[in-house]
């Protein structure tokens, strides 16, 4: 079963666009959004297992140019509604 996480990312001032482009190039990152609030970017990460998930987050996202810090949220229970149409 695939694992996923949401990573909240703070970046250097003005680096949002560059970081989103770097995230887009990462195979494990399925979505990335610049947001308002305490964090600058929210990314959805998916991997085949938790070890790969850790690798994507620790070895890739946290080491990107412009990233200051991250907070990782790993869901344990819930649902996802599929879009219709």
C-alpha positions in Angstrom: 0.0 0.0 0.0 1.3 3.4 -0.9 2.1 5.9 1.8 1.6 9.6 1.6 2.2 12.8 3.6 1.6 16.5 3.5 4.7 18.6 4.0 4.3 22.2 5.1 7.3 24.2 3.9 8.8 27.6 4.9 11.2 29.1 2.3 13.5 32.1 2.0 11.7 35.3 1.2 10.8 35.4 -2.5 11.8 31.8 -3.1 8.3 30.3 -3.4 8.3 30.0 -7.2 11.8 28.5 -7.4 11.0 25.9 -4.7 7.7 24.9 -6.3 9.6 24.3 -9.6 12.1 22.1 -7.8 9.3 20.2 -6.1 7.6 19.6 -9.5 10.8 17.9 -10.7 10.7 15.5 -7.8 8.9 12.2 -8.7 7.5 11.7 -5.2 5.8 15.1 -5.0 2.3 14.8 -6.4 1.1 18.3 -5.7 2.6 21.6 -4.4 0.8 24.8 -3.6 2.0 28.2 -2.6 -0.3 29.3 0.3 -0.9 32.2 2.7 -0.4 31.6 6.4 2.4 30.4 8.7 3.8 28.2 5.9 4.6 29.2 2.4 4.1 25.9 0.5 2.0 22.7 1.0 3.2 19.6 -0.8 1.5 16.2 -1.1 4.1 13.4 -1.2 3.5 9.8 -2.2 5.8 6.8 -2.1 5.5 3.0 -2.3 6.3 2.7 1.5 7.2 4.7 4.5 11.0 4.2 4.0 10.7 5.7 0.5 8.5 8.5 1.9 11.2 9.3 4.4 13.8 9.4 1.7 11.7 11.8 -0.4 11.1 14.2 2.5 14.5 14.0 4.3 16.9 13.6 1.4 15.1 15.6 -1.3 12.6 18.2 0.0 14.5 19.4 3.1 17.7 19.8 1.1 16.2 22.0 -1.7 17.7 25.4 -2.3 15.6 28.0 -0.5 13.9 25.7 2.0 14.2 26.9 5.6 12.2 24.3 7.5 9.4 21.8 7.1 6.6 20.2 9.1 5.5 16.7 8.0 1.9 15.5 8.5 1.3 11.8 8.0 -2.4 10.9 7.8 -3.5 7.9 9.8 -7.3 7.9 9.2 -9.8 9.6 6.9 -11.3 9.7 3.4 -10.9 11.2 0.0 -13.8 12.1 -2.2 -13.3 11.6 -5.8 -14.3 14.3 -8.2 -17.1 13.6 -10.5 -17.3 14.9 -14.1 
